[in-house]
Amino acid sequence: MGVEGLPEVLEWRSHPARERPLAAAALLVIMLAASWGAVQFGQGIWWGIIGFAMLALSMWSFILPTSYRLDASGALKKSVFGTERRAWREVRSTVPDRWGILLSPFPRPSRLAKFRGLSLQFSPCNREDVIAFVQARAGSERTA
């Protein structure tokens, strides 16, 4: 066991589309409807294909699985698009929400945090474990 009875390493995989099938179905309907609209407006099938691809890329963190690892040195996020790392010393505040926690390099809430920080998505049953681990390593006094 690590800090305050927490494990040394916390690893999980998040796949929101599989964990929330109703939301995934609604997203698919919206993407298909928008693509159909692009076909109609642009008067060509390619506009629909391009539109669907752009929507799918913008929603990749919901559609595709992502693996996470938290340890003594920091946080690691692996997806099909690459790997992101953050050392705990780089995390100045954390912002938990319903679906995950944002590790921010800013001491106070900032609009730039989503772009400069690292977002960790919870799996269905590890929310409390992840928050406790992050607070213990990043410092609970820094949590927003």
N, C-alpha and C positions, 0 to 999 in steps of 0.2 A: 504494500500500500504506500501511497505517496503522501502528499500534503493533507493533513487533517483527515486521514482515513480514506482519501480518494485514491483511485487506481493510478499507477504510474503513467499509463497510456490509455486513452479513450479513442476507440475507432468505431466508425459506423458508416453505413451507406444510405443515402437518401435518394429516393426516386418518387417525387411528388405525383407524377402522372399515375403511377401504379398505386400509390397510397390513397389518392383521391380520384377514383374513377369517374365520379359524376362531374367533377370540375374538368377532368381531361376530356370527357365527351362533349361538354359545353364548349370547351376551347376548340375542339375539332370542328364542331358545327359553325362556330364563328369564323374560323380560318377558311373553311370551305365556302361560306357565304361571301366573305370578303374577296376570295379568289374568283368566285363566280361574278361578283360585281366588277372586278378588274377586267375579266374577259369581256363583259358586256360594254363597259365604258371604253376600254382600249380597242375593242373590236378585233381581238386576237387571242388565241389560247395561250401564247407566250406570256402575256401580261398576267394571266391567272397563275401560271407556273412560277413566274418570278415573284409575284405577290405572296403566294403560298410559301415559297422558300424563304423569303424575307421574314414573314411572320414566324415560321418555324425556327429560324436562327435567333430571332429576338426572344423566343420563349424556351431556348435550349435548357436553361436551368430547371425548368418545370418538366420538360419532356424527357430529358436524358438523365440517367443516374449519375450521382457524384459521390465520391468517397472522401471521408474526412479522417484526420488523425490529429489528436491533441496529445502533446507530451510536455516534458519539462522545458524544452527549448522553444516551443511555439505551436502554431497551428499550420496544418497542411491540408490543402484542398486539391483533389485530383479529379479531372473530368476529361472528356474526349478532346477538349481544346487545350489541355496542358495542366500544369501544376502551379499553384500559388502557395507561397509560404509567408508567414508573419511570425517574427520573434515576439515573445511576450513584452520585451522592452520597447517595441514599436507601438504597442497597444496603449493608448492614452485614455480611452473610454470604450464602453460597450453599450449596445442598445438592443435589448431583447424585444422580440415581438411574438406574435402567435406562431409563426412558422420557422423562426430562426433567431440568430443573434449576429449583430454586426460588430466586428472588431474595428474600431476607428482609430486613426492616428491623431485625431484632434481631441483636445481636452474637453471641449463642449460640443453639443450637437451642431452639425454643419451640413449644408447641402452637398458639400464635396465628399462627405464621408462614404456615400454609396459608391463613388468612383475610386477613392483612395484606400478605402477599408477592405476588409475581407468578410464576406457574408457566409455564415455557416447555417445550413438548413438542418433542422431537427429531423430525426426519424420519428415514427409514430409514438414511441414510448421513452425517449431519452431526453426530453426537454430539461427536466430538473437536473439530471446528471451533467449535461453540457454546461448549463448556467453555473452550477456549483464549481465545476472544473475551471471554467474561464475566470470566474471571480476569484478563485484561490490562486490562480497563476498570474492573472493580469492585475490583481489587486481590487478587492471589493470596493475600496474607496473611490475607484475610478469609474464604477459602473453608473451609467446614466439611467 
